[in-house]
């Protein structure tokens, strides 16, 4: 089976967060299950363009072919007439399609194409709804493009009940298939094409391990994109409130999103060395430095999954987690404090409880269980759903078959 993945952004656009990496793993899993997968995407990477070949197929070394098309404006909408041109010309060459993300040029043009032709496809949103910003424009886009696209899909792949509920709340549906991200490691590396986007940060002046040792006894850390969607202001305010007079630190690890890190550094400069930023850490560094990291904090107002929560859970690290993070349903809560972001002061209360029970949380976290598939299980479940064969493995059926 020949599948075309239509998406506005793709690896190595790591500044856009976890979906760019998990989508790549899904594509590789589909190949491992016998499908042939091509990806048509753009060179978008927020403020910059990716330094990648344009208009030619690039083999990722795992059976997936990727073709990047140029965008004509540096915006999140990723407007790319060249991507549309490819879809018009080549869509008859494929047996099936899947389209990912919301509110982009890619979803709009595929929605129109799907209405004009008899395409066989599924949708994998991989994006937060976030109707608090540009609500009127997004609702118009939903009515014109997403709603007919979702109604015509063979199924809608969601990674958590949280994601399904969010889509249902705006009238999208009806055929949902729940297949969470896998528990095995996502292949996160910082390729040279990405490193060049941060020339001022290309070298660390202080070894990360020695830097962490210099921080407070009680360490909280955040691991992910430094983005407004991650509720980091609320996290820092809560930390400031409960850490007064205590030997504690908050470490924020991850790439900057549109200058958000600079804004936070200026706003909270008065906190001095108790707040620290580390530009990037790959999986190998995270694993090596796990004993020094402390308690992870996941404060998002809404997150469909959260690969970072799964990563720290595999390392048996304690965590403070927003009740609006989808991956919670796949974990036992050993060493986890759950807070409700809709309740004022609940995040600060959770941090305070972590101060009081720091050593106990670290001990409890060692008992945490993760109930997730492998990437190959994910690929198999998607192909079975596409072929409408519910006779999938008993292991996969526990989490996947919901149509």
C-alpha positions in Angstrom: 0.0 0.0 0.0 1.3 3.4 -1.0 0.5 6.2 1.5 1.0 9.9 1.2 1.4 11.9 4.5 0.3 15.5 4.0 1.6 17.9 6.7 2.7 21.6 6.9 5.8 20.8 9.0 8.1 17.8 9.6 11.3 16.7 11.2 13.8 18.4 11.7 11.4 21.2 12.6 11.9 20.4 16.3 11.2 24.0 17.4 7.5 23.2 16.7 7.5 20.6 19.4 6.8 16.9 19.9 4.4 16.2 17.0 7.2 16.7 14.4 9.0 13.8 16.0 6.1 11.5 16.8 4.7 11.8 13.3 8.1 10.7 11.9 8.0 7.6 14.2 4.5 6.8 13.0 5.6 7.0 9.3 8.5 4.7 10.0 6.2 2.3 11.8 3.8 2.2 8.8 6.8 1.3 6.7 7.9 -1.4 9.2 4.4 -2.9 8.8 4.7 -3.2 5.0 3.4 0.1 3.7 5.3 2.6 1.5 5.2 6.1 2.9 5.9 9.4 1.2 5.6 12.8 3.1 4.8 16.0 1.3 5.5 19.0 3.6 7.0 22.5 3.7 10.3 23.9 4.9 8.6 25.8 7.8 10.4 26.3 11.1 8.7 29.2 12.7 11.0 32.3 12.4 13.3 30.5 10.0 13.2 28.1 7.1 14.7 24.6 7.4 18.0 24.2 5.6 16.8 21.2 3.6 16.7 20.3 -0.2 13.5 21.5 -1.8 11.4 19.7 -4.4 13.3 16.4 -4.3 12.8 13.2 -2.4 14.9 12.7 0.7 15.2 9.2 2.1 15.2 9.2 5.9 17.0 5.8 6.1 14.0 3.9 7.5 11.9 3.6 4.3 10.2 7.0 4.5 10.6 9.5 1.6 10.2 13.2 2.4 9.8 16.1 0.0 9.9 19.6 1.3 8.2 22.4 -0.6 8.9 26.1 0.0 6.5 28.3 1.9 6.1 31.8 0.6 5.6 33.6 3.9 7.0 33.0 7.3 3.8 32.3 9.2 2.3 29.3 11.0 -0.2 28.9 8.2 2.6 27.7 6.0 1.2 28.9 2.7 2.8 26.8 0.0 1.4 26.8 -3.6 4.1 24.2 -4.5 2.7 21.8 -2.0 -0.8 22.3 -3.5 0.6 21.8 -7.0 2.2 18.5 -6.0 -1.2 17.2 -4.5 -3.1 18.1 -7.7 -0.6 16.4 -9.9 0.3 13.3 -7.9 -2.7 12.3 -5.7 -3.7 9.6 -8.2 -0.4 7.8 -7.5 -1.4 6.9 -3.9 -3.7 4.3 -2.4 -4.4 6.2 0.8 -3.5 9.5 2.5 -3.3 10.9 6.0 -3.3 14.6 6.9 -2.0 16.1 10.2 -2.4 19.3 12.1 -5.2 21.9 12.2 -5.8 25.4 10.9 -3.1 25.3 8.1 -2.9 25.6 4.4 -2.2 21.9 4.1 -5.5 20.9 5.8 -7.4 23.5 3.7 -6.2 22.3 0.3 -6.5 18.6 1.2 -10.1 19.3 2.4 -10.9 20.8 -1.0 -9.2 18.0 -2.9 -10.9 15.3 -0.9 -14.3 16.8 -1.8 -13.5 16.8 -5.5 -12.1 13.3 -5.6 -12.7 9.9 -4.0 -9.7 9.8 -1.7 -9.3 7.2 1.0 -7.7 8.9 4.0 -7.5 9.4 7.7 -6.8 12.5 9.8 -4.3 12.8 12.7 -4.7 16.3 14.2 -1.6 16.4 16.4 -2.4 20.0 17.4 -4.0 21.9 20.3 -7.3 23.6 19.4 -6.4 26.8 21.5 -9.5 28.8 20.5 -8.5 31.5 23.0 -6.5 33.1 20.2 -7.9 34.2 16.8 -11.2 32.4 17.8 -13.3 33.8 15.0 -10.8 33.0 12.3 -10.3 29.5 13.6 -14.1 28.8 13.8 -14.5 29.9 10.2 -11.6 27.6 9.2 -13.3 24.8 11.1 -16.6 25.3 9.3 -15.1 25.6 5.8 -12.3 23.0 5.9 -11.8 20.9 9.0 -15.5 19.8 9.5 -16.0 18.4 5.9 -12.5 16.9 6.1 -13.2 15.1 9.3 -16.6 13.9 8.3 -15.2 12.3 5.1 -12.3 10.6 6.9 -12.2 6.8 7.2 -11.2 7.5 10.9 -9.7 10.2 13.0 -6.6 9.1 14.8 -6.3 10.6 18.3 -3.6 10.0 20.9 -5.7 10.4 24.1 -9.3 10.8 25.4 -8.4 14.4 26.1 -7.7 15.0 22.3 -11.0 13.2 21.3 -13.0 15.3 23.8 -11.5 18.5 22.5 -12.3 17.7 18.9 -15.9 16.6 19.8 -16.4 19.9 21.7 -16.1 21.9 18.5 -18.2 19.5 16.5 -15.5 17.4 14.8 -16.0 13.7 14.3 -17.5 11.2 14.3 -15.2 8.1 13.8 -12.4 8.2 16.4 -9.6 5.7 16.7 -7.5 6.0 19.9 -3.9 5.0 19.3 -1.5 6.7 21.8 2.2 7.4 21.1 4.6 4.6 21.9 6.6 4.1 25.0 9.8 3.3 23.3 12.3 6.1 22.7 11.6 8.8 20.1 14.7 9.3 17.9 15.6 12.9 19.0 18.8 14.2 17.8 19.8 17.7 16.9 20.9 17.6 13.2 23.3 20.2 11.8 20.5 21.8 9.8 18.7 22.6 13.1 21.8 23.6 15.1 22.6 26.3 12.5 19.4 28.0 13.3 20.8 29.0 16.7 24.3 30.2 15.9 24.6 32.2 19.1 23.9 29.0 21.1 26.1 26.5 19.2 28.4 25.9 22.2 27.7 25.4 25.9 30.2 27.4 28.0 29.5 25.3 31.1 29.1 21.5 31.2 25.5 20.7 31.9 26.2 18.2 34.6 28.4 20.6 36.6 25.8 23.4 36.0 23.0 21.2 37.5 25.1 20.3 40.5 25.5 24.0 41.3 21.7 24.5 41.7 19.5 24.2 44.7 18.8 20.9 46.6 15.1 20.7 45.5 15.1 21.0 41.7 12.1 21.4 39.5 12.5 21.1 35.8 10.5 21.6 32.6 11.4 19.8 29.4 9.8 20.9 26.2 9.4 23.9 23.8 9.5 27.2 25.6 6.1 28.3 24.4 3.2 30.4 25.7 1.0 27.3 25.3 3.0 25.5 28.0 1.8 27.9 30.8 5.3 28.6 31.9 4.4 32.1 33.3 2.1 30.3 35.8 4.8 27.8 36.6 7.4 30.5 37.4 4.9 32.5 39.4 3.9 29.4 41.4 7.6 28.5 42.0 8.4 32.1 43.1 5.5 31.9 45.6 6.5 28.6 47.3 10.4 28.8 47.0 11.0 31.9 49.1 13.6 31.2 51.7 14.2 27.7 50.3 17.3 26.3 48.6 15.5 25.4 45.3 15.8 25.9 41.6 13.6 25.7 38.5 15.3 24.6 35.2 13.6 25.2 31.9 15.0 22.9 29.1 14.1 23.3 25.5 14.2 25.3 22.3 12.8 28.8 22.2 9.4 29.5 20.5 9.3 33.0 18.9 11.3 34.8 21.5 9.4 33.4 24.5 12.5 32.5 26.4 13.9 36.0 26.1 10.7 37.4 27.3 10.7 35.1 30.3 14.3 35.9 31.1 13.6 39.6 31.2 10.4 39.3 33.1 11.9 37.2 35.9 15.4 38.5 36.0 14.9 39.4 39.6 14.8 35.7 40.5 18.5 35.4 39.6 20.1 32.0 39.6 17.0 30.2 41.0 15.6 30.2 37.5 17.9 28.6 34.8 17.5 27.9 31.1 19.3 25.1 29.2 19.0 25.4 25.4 18.8 21.8 24.3 19.3 18.3 25.7 18.9 15.1 23.6 17.6 11.8 25.0 21.1 10.6 25.8 21.8 13.6 28.0 18.4 13.4 29.7 19.1 9.7 30.6 22.6 10.4 31.8 21.6 13.4 33.9 18.3 11.9 35.3 19.6 11.6 38.9 20.3 15.3 39.0 17.1 16.6 37.4 14.7 16.4 40.3 10.9 16.8 39.8 9.5 17.4 36.3 6.6 19.9 36.0 4.1 19.7 33.1 1.9 22.8 33.5 0.2 23.0 30.1 -3.4 24.4 30.0 -4.1 21.6 27.5 -1.9 19.0 25.8 -3.2 16.1 23.7 -0.4 13.8 24.8 3.0 14.9 26.1 6.0 12.9 25.0 8.1 14.6 27.6 5.9 13.1 30.4 6.4 9.7 29.0 10.2 10.2 28.8 10.5 11.3 32.5 8.2 8.4 33.5 10.5 5.9 31.8 13.3 7.4 33.9 11.1 6.9 37.0 11.3 10.6 37.9 8.6 12.3 40.1 6.3 14.7 38.3 3.7 17.5 38.8 1.2 17.2 36.0 -1.7 19.3 34.8 -5.0 17.3 34.7 -5.4 18.5 31.1 -2.5 16.4 29.7 -3.6 13.4 27.7 -0.8 11.0 28.5 -1.9 10.8 32.2 -4.4 8.1 31.3 -1.6 5.7 30.3 0.4 6.0 33.5 0.0 4.8 37.1 0.3 7.8 39.3 3.1 6.7 41.5 5.2 9.7 42.3 2.8 12.1 40.5 1.0 15.1 41.9 -1.9 16.1 39.6 -3.2 19.7 39.7 -6.1 21.4 38.1 -5.0 24.5 36.0 -8.5 25.9 36.1 -8.3 26.3 40.0 -6.4 29.4 41.0 -3.4 28.5 43.2 -3.6 24.7 42.6 -0.2 24.6 40.8 1.4 26.5 43.7 -0.2 24.0 46.1 1.2 21.1 44.1 4.7 22.6 44.2 4.4 23.1 47.9 3.4 19.5 48.4 6.4 18.5 46.4 8.7 20.5 48.7 7.2 18.8 51.7 7.3 15.3 50.2 10.4 15.5 47.9 12.2 12.4 49.0 9.0 10.3 49.3 8.0 11.3 45.7 11.3 10.2 44.3 10.9 6.8 46.0 7.3 6.4 44.8 8.2 7.3 41.2 10.3 4.1 40.9 7.0 2.1 41.0 5.3 4.0 38.1 3.9 1.8 35.3 3.4 2.8 31.7 0.7 1.1 29.5 1.6 2.0 26.0 2.2 0.2 22.7 5.4 0.1 20.6 5.6 2.2 17.5 5.1 -0.9 15.3 1.9 -1.7 17.3 0.7 1.9 16.4 1.5 1.4 12.7 -0.3 -1.9 12.7 -3.4 -0.5 14.4 -3.6 2.3 11.9 -3.3 0.0 8.8 -5.9 -2.4 10.3 -8.3 0.5 10.8 -7.7 1.8 7.2 -8.5 -1.7 5.9 -11.4 -2.0 8.3 -10.1 -5.2 9.9 -10.9 -5.1 13.6 -9.1 -8.5 14.1 -6.0 -6.9 15.5 -3.7 -8.3 18.2 -5.1 -8.5 21.7 -2.4 -6.2 22.9 -3.3 -3.5 20.5 -7.0 -3.9 20.9 -6.8 -2.7 24.6 -6.1 0.8 23.5 -6.8 1.2 19.8 -10.1 -0.1 18.4 -12.8 2.5 19.1 -14.6 2.9 15.8 
